[in-house]
Amino acid sequence: MSQASSTRIAPSILSADFARLGEEVRNVIAAGADWVHCDVMDNHFVPNLTFGPMVCAALRPHTTAPIDVHLMVEPVDALIPEFAKAGANYISFHPEASRHVDRTLSLIRDHGCKAGLVFNPATPLDWMDHVMDKLDLVLLMSVNPGFGGQAFIPSALDKLRQARARIDAWTAQGGQPILLQIDGGVKVDNIGAIRAAGADTFVAGSAIFGQPDYAQVISDMRAQIAQSEQA
């Protein structure tokens, strides 16, 4: 396993205080987070409604950290240019929400962003195999998307190992690096096992924003990651 410096903690603003979102983002980055994760839900593809590009654009001046946008929307293509313009660095989407996965990945990259593909717990990893050359990120959902605060689905660890093997095989053949992100129920007490299964980028919402001391939680998470890498 690579060292802890090659891992990223990406707090999900879905669990932040929306009345002072800019301040929350500044605070969590100051506390040691690496990315800002934005869960965009449309009450159509998933049963919840969150926010659109305006919120991303409003946050952009508050941080230089990468903004990581997870689109849980259908259709997806029309929103990609909007989020790119709003300052997103990473944009990921679900293959079920696109008529043409290869084209949607190209669209994200054509707008200057890194492109990601998201897999729900019941979505097979086979989608990856045909678009590896256009992926910068693979996101595995360890809960069913739609709501924050859900418990981690244990079978996600096996799926992580499978995705890690696919990515490692790709890079061993000379392919570009692809990050492996996990989202859903990530906490201090399971992040070590998640890291050991192959994840390098960790989305955490209520586990961070639900606590009084963001820096302490992030520090504890990094300690568990480092411990699992040494095992």
KAZIUR-V17986 format. One record per helix or strand of 2 or more residues. SS is the DSSP state (a for helix, b for strand). FROM is the first residue (numbers start at 1). TO is the last residue. Records with the same first field share a line. If there is no record, write none. Layout:
SS: FROM-TO ; FROM-TO
This chain:
a: 4-6 ; 13-15 ; 18-30 ; 53-60 ; 77-85 ; 95-97 ; 101-110 ; 126-129 ; 132-134 ; 156-172 ; 191-196 ; 206-209 ; 214-230
b: 8-12 ; 35-42 ; 66-72 ; 90-94 ; 114-119 ; 137-141 ; 179-183 ; 201-204
